[in-house]
Amino acid sequence: MQKSLKSAEYARLIEILVAARHKSGIRQQALAKKLGRPQSFIAKYEGGERRIDVVEFITIARAMGADPLKLLKQFLGDRAGNRA
């Protein structure tokens, strides 16, 4: 089993988060400030250098004004479509 940080599925999950950030019009620096984290935190998970857990995923999504459940459903829907 491939490590999740390098897997294609994990990369897709991060792509969904990045797309949500772009859609919300929020920059990495502003998101980092909302999260109380350095901008490098955002850059590292978006760049595939750092893994985020489910609690961080929810916190990040909410900080962008996105619905974490909708983002997860999008991920799961994409995944189901890729298996067919």
Salt bridges, closest charged atoms under 4 A:
GLU9 OE2 - ARG79 NE 2.67
GLU46 OE2 - ARG21 NE 2.63
GLU56 OE2 - ARG50 NH2 2.97
